[in-house]
């Protein structure tokens, strides 16, 4: 059994029912929209976000979920999907998980409108059922994700990101959505404010570790979803690079920044930058930070009684930093 199936084991029934409800929540009277949403549903990823929602809810209640849990999982997946569709337009990307992206098949205008449609469907699913507490969690996440993207763009122009700003960017861009999943799962079954906050924090820490792992992939030759050195080509300041720039001579720093700004299309130069980061222990430092976030996340699960749901969440945390793609 592969690791994803193992994690999913205690929530198999919930995930099956969720998929049905999720597909229904996308339905429209417009045939073109239904064709596109059918395409989206049939090319889904691992669905880690709904898994976080259900595992959190079941760990807290020791095994029960309710309609609010399903709605929370559907809303987060609708909004996540909307952001992916919009991201592909922004990045001018023709592929998503090995398949053609919506904008590649139906052009940008339709892709933007589909993203807007999914976003509104998510909002209405919460409003129509009076889930204003869940809607608040999601809306904060969407605001933070937008701010994180814009902060990264602003900083990339000047390449002046330090470690503190880097953590803020990845917290907003990546961690905030996983944090929202765990907070939603908790909030759907509990009114305990401290408990909801603890699970939100748990998700945030996993998200931080997840993004650092992603950044490390840029320096490996393993067969993953993105080509090696892509972050350098896109002038993205990631943790291994930030550490290397903070721990080198001024002449090395000038050479490195010049390489990223002016020679990022030169394959040989990009390879040299990758080697430079490795030589300066950038990878080792980033790995150490990733493990710190992972350990802190596991610590937050410590006081929950033993259960298969807790085991799956623990497995999920470990999978985040051990995954190969």
N, C-alpha and C positions, 0 to 999 in steps of 0.2 A: 504493500500500500504506500503510495507516495505521501509526502509530508502534508500537502494540502488536503488530501482525503482524510488523513489522520486527524488534522485540526478540525475538519468539518464533521467528523464522526458523531459527536453529541448533538449536532444541530441539523442533521441531514433532513429530517421532516420539515423543520422550519424553513430551511433553504429552498426546498422544493415548492412549498406553499408560497414562499416569498417571490420566487421567479414568476409564478402565475399572477400574483397580485401586482408585481412590478410591471409585467407586460400589459396588464389591464389598465394600470394607471397612466400608460402612455397613449391609450387609444384616442382616435380622432375621427371626425367625419370626413376628413380630407384624405383621399386615397394615397396621394403622394407621401403625405406624412406617415401614414401607416406602413407604406413600403419601406421608408427610411428607418422607422423605429424597429421594424421587424429585422432589418439588416443589422441594426445596433445590438439588439437582444441576442441574435445568433452569433455575434462575434464578441461576446463578453469576455472579460479577463478572469482572474481568479476570484473576483468578488470579495476581496478581503474586507471591504468596508461594511457590507451587511453582516459578514461573519463577526466582526468586532461588536456590532450592535447586539446580535443574538447571544453571543457568548457572555458578554457583560451582563445582560439582563438575566440570563439563566444562572450565572454564578451568584448573583445577588439574591435571587429568589430560590436558589437551589432547584431550578428546573422548570420554572414556568415563564411563559411570555404572554402578552396580550395583543389586542388589535393595535394599540398604540405603538408597540414594539415593531410590528410589521410596517406601520405607516412611517415610523421614524427611519427604518431601513430603506423603504422605498424613496422617501424624500431625499435622503443623503445620496442614494444612487442616482436619482434623477438629476440632482444638482451637480454631482461629480461628473456624470456623463455630459451634461451641458457645458461644463468647464473644459472637458477634453475636446469636444467638438469645436468650441471657440478657440482653444489653444492651437489646434491644427490649422485654423485659418490664420491666426496671428503668426505662427511659425512657418506658414506656407508649407506644411508637411503633407506629403501624399500618402503616408503610411501610418497605420495605428495597429499595433500588435500583429504586424506581418500582413495585415489586410489593407485594402485601399481605404483612406479616410473619407469622411462624408464630403468634404470640400473637393477631393480628387474626383469623386464620382458625380456629384451634383453641383459643383461650383460653390464659390464663397458665399454668394448671396443667400442661397438655400441653406447652407451650413449654419450661417449666423442666425437665420430665422428658426431653424430647428433647435439650435442651442437656446434661443429665447423661449421657444415653446416648452421645452423640457423644464426650464427654470420656472416658468409660470405654472406648469402642471405640479411641480414640487410645492410651490407656495400655496396653491389652491388646495392641494391634498391636506395640508396642515390647517388652513383657514376653515375649510368646509367641515372639518371635524373638531374645531375648537382647540387644536393642539398648539396654543400660542406659546407655551413654555418650550416646546420642541422647536417651533419656528424661530424663536429667539436664538437658540443655540446654533441653528443652521445659518441664520442671517449674519451673526457675528463671524462665523467661519468664512462665509463668502466675502464679507468686507475685508477680513484679514488677508485672505488669499490674493485679492486684488491689490491691496497695499503692498504685500510682499513682492509681487511681480513688478510693480512700479518702482519700489525701492531698489530692486536688483537692477532694473534698466538704468535708473538714475546713477547708481554707483558704478555700473559696468563702463559707463562712458569715461569715468575718470580713473578707473582701476584703483580706487582708494578704500577698498573694503578691509576693515580689520576684523579680528575674530568675533568681537561683540556684535558688530553689524551683521556678519555672516550668520550667526546664530539667530538673530532677529529675522533675517530674510527666510531662513529655512523653517523657523517656527511658524511664520505666517504662511509661507507658500505651501508647505507639505504637512507639517505637524498639526496644524490647526484643524484640518479635515479629519484626521484620525482621532484627534482629541474630541471632536464633535461626535464621532461615531460612538465612542465609549460613554460620553456624557449622555447622549440620546438613549443608549441602551439602559443606562442607570435611571435616567429621568422617567423613562416610559413605565418603570415598575416601582419607583421609589420617590418619596417626597423629601428624603433626607439630603439636605443641602450639602453637608460635608462629604457624604458618600458620592454624590454626583460630581463634586469638585475633585475628589480623589481619583475617580475613574477618568475624568477629563485630563487630569495631570498625567495619569498613566498613559493615555493615548498620545499625549503631546510628546512624552519622552520616547515612546516607540517611534513616532514620526521623525524625531530628531535623529535617532539611530538609523532609521530607514534612509534618510536623505544623505547622511554621511556615507553609508554603504554605497549608495548610488554614485556619489562623487568619487569614491575609490575605484569604481568600475572604469572610470575614464583613464586609469593608469594601468589597467590589466589587459592581457591579450586574450582573455577568455571569450568564448563566443556568447556574447550577450546581445540584448536588443539594440544597443547603440554602439557605434564604432569608437575605438580608442582615440582619445585626444579631441573628441568633439567639443568638450567644454572649453578647451584652450582655443580651438578654432572660433568658438562663439564668444570668446573673451569673458567667460564666466569665471569669477573668482571663487574657487572652492577651498575647503579647509586644507588639503595637502599643499596647495599652492600658496595660500596665505601664510602657513607656517614656514614654508621654504623661504618666502620673501622676507619674513621677519627674522630669519636666522642665516643671513648671508651678508657678504660685503656689499658696499654701496655700488661697486662696479658690476657685481653679479646681478644685483637688483635691477640696475639700469638695463643690462643686457636682456634680462628675463622680461621686463615690462615692454621693452622695445620689440622683443620677439612676439609677444602676445598682441601688441597693438598693430605692428606693421608687417609681421611675417607669419601670421596665423594660417595662411594658406600654403605655406612652404612645409611639405611633409617632413623633410629632414630637420628643419628648425623645430617643428612641433615635437619630434622625437627627442631632440636635445633638451627641450624644456621638460618633457616627461622624465628623462634621465636625471636632470638637475633636481627636480622635486624629490625623486627617489633618493638621490645622494644626500640630500639635506634632511633626510628622515621625515619628510612630509607625510608619507603613507603610514609609517609607524605611529606618528603622533595622532593622525586622524583615526586610526584603528583604536588607539587607546581611549580617545574621547567617545567613540561610538560604543565601546564596551561600558564606559562609565554611565552613559545614558541608559543602556540596556539593563545594567545592574540596579540602577535607581528605579526603573520601571518595575522590575521583578520584586523589589522591596515593597512596593505599594500593594502587591497582591498577598504579601506575607500573612496578614491577619485574617484573610478569608478562610473558612473551613475547607478542607480537602474536598475536591469534587472533580468530575471529568471535565467540567467547564473551565475550572481553574487550570487544570492540566493543559487543556487546549490553548488557553491564553498564554500560558508559559511557553508552550511549544511555538506559538505564533511569535512571541518576543525573540526567541532564539533563532527561529527561521529568518526573521528580518535581517539579522547580521550574518547568518551563515549561507544565505541564498547565493546562487551562482549567476543569477540574472535578474 
